[in-house]
Amino acid sequence: MRYITFALISFTVDTAVLVFLRSAAHVEVGVAAILANAVGFGVNFALNRAFAFDGARAGTIAPQLFQWITLFCINLLMTGGIVQGLSFLWAYYTISKIVATVATQVVNYFIFRFWIFNPRRMTVAE
């Protein structure tokens, strides 16, 4: 439940940045989606590491950060591609952002749980 709560918080931050970049700064939709995703994903990592996954803080942050950066890059490409691709079907970039977020958050949960914040893997490796 905490993961979902933090996903919603980070999505809200992400969407607010996206809307600001598109509406106020007139940034191209794909670039705006990537930049907004970067901000939201950082919020998501910090909240999940601190509160969502048991044992996440037991591991050192350096390997987790490297793994997070890897996942972040994959998410950037997925989010930018999904939002940009769907923008050819409709003008509602916020709906496209919702579709992209749902797709990435489902995948991210399993990657966070079993790779980045896996307490068994951290105790074996350390």
C-alpha positions as semicolon CSV with decimal commas, in nm:
position;residue;x (nm);y (nm);z (nm)
1;M;0,000;0,000;0,000
2;R;0,287;0,239;0,076
3;Y;0,430;0,181;-0,272
4;I;0,099;0,281;-0,430
5;T;0,073;0,589;-0,207
6;F;0,424;0,699;-0,299
7;A;0,359;0,623;-0,665
8;L;0,056;0,856;-0,650
9;I;0,257;1,128;-0,477
10;S;0,538;1,106;-0,730
11;F;0,285;1,094;-1,015
12;T;0,127;1,415;-0,884
13;V;0,468;1,586;-0,875
14;D;0,552;1,445;-1,218
15;T;0,223;1,562;-1,371
16;A;0,246;1,908;-1,216
17;V;0,595;1,953;-1,363
18;L;0,473;1,822;-1,701
19;V;0,178;2,062;-1,712
20;F;0,399;2,353;-1,608
21;L;0,660;2,273;-1,872
22;R;0,397;2,237;-2,146
23;S;0,163;2,520;-2,047
24;A;0,396;2,785;-1,905
25;A;0,735;2,705;-2,059
26;H;0,603;2,563;-2,393
27;V;0,853;2,276;-2,390
28;E;0,799;2,007;-2,657
29;V;0,581;1,727;-2,518
30;G;0,837;1,444;-2,533
31;V;1,110;1,652;-2,367
32;A;0,865;1,785;-2,106
33;A;0,755;1,429;-2,026
34;I;1,114;1,316;-1,977
35;L;1,205;1,611;-1,754
36;A;0,890;1,574;-1,547
37;N;0,953;1,202;-1,514
38;A;1,302;1,272;-1,380
39;V;1,164;1,486;-1,099
40;G;0,883;1,245;-1,012
41;F;1,111;0,941;-1,026
42;G;1,355;1,102;-0,784
43;V;1,072;1,167;-0,539
44;N;0,957;0,807;-0,583
45;F;1,302;0,661;-0,513
46;A;1,352;0,870;-0,199
47;L;1,011;0,785;-0,054
48;N;1,037;0,415;-0,135
49;R;1,389;0,385;0,004
50;A;1,294;0,563;0,325
51;F;0,951;0,418;0,394
52;A;0,812;0,153;0,158
53;F;1,051;-0,140;0,135
54;D;1,161;-0,315;0,452
55;G;1,536;-0,341;0,466
56;A;1,597;-0,085;0,191
57;R;1,798;0,137;0,422
58;A;2,002;-0,161;0,544
59;G;2,185;-0,164;0,212
60;T;2,434;0,098;0,110
61;I;2,296;0,368;-0,113
62;A;2,572;0,351;-0,379
63;P;2,464;0,022;-0,543
64;Q;2,097;0,115;-0,503
65;L;2,163;0,449;-0,667
66;F;2,343;0,284;-0,960
67;Q;2,053;0,042;-1,006
68;W;1,805;0,327;-0,974
69;I;1,988;0,529;-1,241
70;T;1,970;0,227;-1,472
71;L;1,598;0,189;-1,410
72;F;1,552;0,565;-1,439
73;C;1,709;0,566;-1,788
74;I;1,482;0,283;-1,900
75;N;1,182;0,469;-1,756
76;L;1,279;0,790;-1,930
77;L;1,287;0,618;-2,265
78;M;0,961;0,435;-2,199
79;T;0,781;0,747;-2,072
80;G;0,906;0,973;-2,348
81;G;0,825;0,714;-2,612
82;I;0,478;0,636;-2,481
83;V;0,379;1,001;-2,434
84;Q;0,525;1,107;-2,768
85;G;0,373;0,810;-2,948
86;L;0,028;0,864;-2,804
87;S;0,047;1,235;-2,889
88;F;0,008;1,128;-3,252
89;L;-0,328;0,971;-3,162
90;W;-0,469;1,253;-2,949
91;A;-0,378;1,592;-2,808
92;Y;-0,433;1,493;-2,443
93;Y;-0,077;1,463;-2,319
94;T;-0,195;1,425;-1,960
95;I;-0,388;1,109;-2,052
96;S;-0,080;0,984;-2,236
97;K;0,121;1,052;-1,920
98;I;-0,124;0,848;-1,714
99;V;-0,091;0,554;-1,953
100;A;0,289;0,578;-1,940
101;T;0,293;0,604;-1,562
102;V;0,070;0,303;-1,505
103;A;0,284;0,093;-1,740
104;T;0,613;0,194;-1,579
105;Q;0,493;0,178;-1,217
106;V;0,380;-0,182;-1,253
107;V;0,721;-0,281;-1,388
108;N;0,902;-0,060;-1,135
109;Y;0,737;-0,226;-0,836
110;F;0,891;-0,561;-0,918
111;I;1,228;-0,410;-1,002
112;F;1,234;-0,211;-0,677
113;R;1,123;-0,510;-0,471
114;F;1,339;-0,782;-0,621
115;W;1,645;-0,595;-0,748
116;I;1,704;-0,251;-0,599
117;F;1,558;-0,292;-0,248
118;N;1,582;-0,669;-0,202
119;P;1,695;-0,717;0,161
120;R;1,809;-1,078;0,102
121;R;2,032;-0,973;-0,187
122;M;2,179;-0,689;0,021
123;T;2,270;-0,911;0,315
124;V;2,431;-1,175;0,092
125;A;2,633;-0,917;-0,104
126;E;2,754;-0,723;0,197
